[in-house]
Amino acid sequence: MTTEFSRKVTNEHLSREAFLYVRQSASGEVLESSESTKRLYRLRDRAVALGWPLERIRVIDRDQGHSGALVAGREGFQQLMAEVGMGRAGIVLGLDLSRLPRNCSEWRRLLEICALTDTLILDEDGVYDPNDRNDRLLLGLKTMSEAERRTMRARLRGGVLSKARRGEFRSRLPIGLVWGEDGRVRIDSDSQIQDAVRFFFETFHETGSVLGVVRVFRTRKLHFPQRLQTGPQKGGIHWGELRYSRALRLLHNPRYAGAYCYGRSRRRRGGLPHHRERLSREDWLVFVPDAHDGYLSWKEYEENQRRIAANARRPEKKGQKGPPRKRSVLLQGLVICGRCGRRMGVRYHQRRGEAKPEYICQYVGSTHGVMSCAVAWADAAIGELLVELVSPLTLEAALSVHRDLCARSEEADGLRRKELERARCDMELARRRYMRVDPDNRLVADELEAEWNAKLRSYRQAQDDYERRREEERLELDGDATRRILDLATDFPMLWKDPAMPQSERERLVRLLIEEVALHQRDKMLVEVRFKGGVTRTLELAGPQSLGEQ
């Protein structure tokens, strides 16, 4: 070390410890840039040359793979700030000053604390004393890289936005869509992927819930494609189990409706870079409808978003329908107020030691008086209406449902058949590779033979699974199934009134048949029931309208 640098180091500095701060922004840099890591750890030799014994040099490397833009999540930097602030550090070592903080405010705060505690700073260029005027000027100039980095980011951001507004910025496409050679988005030419994506959206249209889609895929042992983004097989297709989080992301993606969009989310204020919040449609930076072909129309996409929002646990918007709860209330989430059109909640009262629920509209109560109806009377009226309507006269509707089930079973069988065909093609490809190899080259031949055997076992397993599942569905949808549907329509009153039938099953039946129930309070309480398909019935409650009348 030069004499100039050595003069800055006093006995007071040497009586304290030296802290070496090691950080690289990305995990890829930690794994691949091993030489940079070695240079960081070799800074201990610089501290030893200045007079610190090796045992008094502490290494802080807990922030490897963390960005220096924010302090949040960097426990190592917080520890360094604490040690400097308590006067335990004589010198802070770093390969370059940007490895400490990249945020100007945090850098200024570190400089001020180092100046107050008389702590030196060292990088590859030299040793700096924050209390020295010239050194402070050099440290200030070194922090100008932060401003340059922000300027470059703003320029790059502006270029991306300009290209995105023209709909030309290429972003990662969801499965089922690919970039064509002409730069336009096209539907994937793989028919198996096309059928899987179309079956996914059709299933959501029928079930009305994300969990219902996932349940159908798992019950029928269907796989869903996923494009690999990392690893040696990057860009390839992996067929695996459909998870709830991925199904929800697919339904929220507007690219399936043929829309080009950019800026649907942003970093949460005050959070880490990977903590993002989804923006509303009005706040998207770029939105171009009908930019390319899709799997559904924009109207269908918006309807899917409304259905997902309606399944929220706590519906708050006007007209929003919630999911059924695990309570003894048959129509919760379906009842709306006939005056304001808002969903009615459920309030419980204690009557003789027992909780008695009633449907109530809190909004109307503030101006027009309380709008309420006893749950027991409303649920009983709906039950009697269902028993009256679901009779042998509705057998044609039941048979129509059975035909739809058969059609859906054929679609699922088609997906499994294409999966079996893909397994067969992979097996044939492995066989042809083995047959073309030179028999004398045993090292390559043995490897290709093992691959052929593995593909052959996979094909036979897929074939057995396909035959077994096809037989199971055939037994489920044979003539006995038709007879059971007819018996169900005939025996529905007995099943509905059976005390052993769980309340959850009654709620499920109600939601399959009824769209919504409106309560109108005039001379008497009127119940307007709107069934799926457009049929409407109006009932008059013969019992008390609210708990206060009981």
ABEGO torsion letter per residue (X at the ends): XBAAAAAABBAAAAABBBBBBBBBABAAAAAABAAAAAAAAAAAAAAAAAGBBAAABBBBAAABGBBAABABGBAAAAAAAAAAAAGABABBBBABAAABBABAAAAAAAAAAAAAAGBBBBBAAEBBBAABAAAAAAAAAAAAAAAAAAAAAAAAAAAAAAAAAAGABBBBBBBGBBBBAAGBBBBBABAAAAAAAAAAAAAAAAAGBAAAAAAAAAAAGBBBBBBBABEAABGBBBBBBBBAAAAAAAAABAAAAGBBBBGABBBBBGBBAABBBBBBAAABABBBBGABBBABBAAAAAAAAAAAAAABABBABBGBBBBBBBBABAABGABBBAAAGBBBBBBBBBBGGBBBBBBBBAAAAAAAEBBBBBAAAAAAAAAAAAAAABBAAAAAAAAAAAAAAAAAAAAAAAAAAAAAAAAAAAAAAAAAAAAABBAABAAAAAAAAAAAAAAAAAAAAAAAAAAAAAAAAAAAABAAAAAAAAAAAAAAAAAAABAABBAAAAAAAAAAABABBBBBBBABBBBBBBBBGGBBBBBBBABBABAAAX
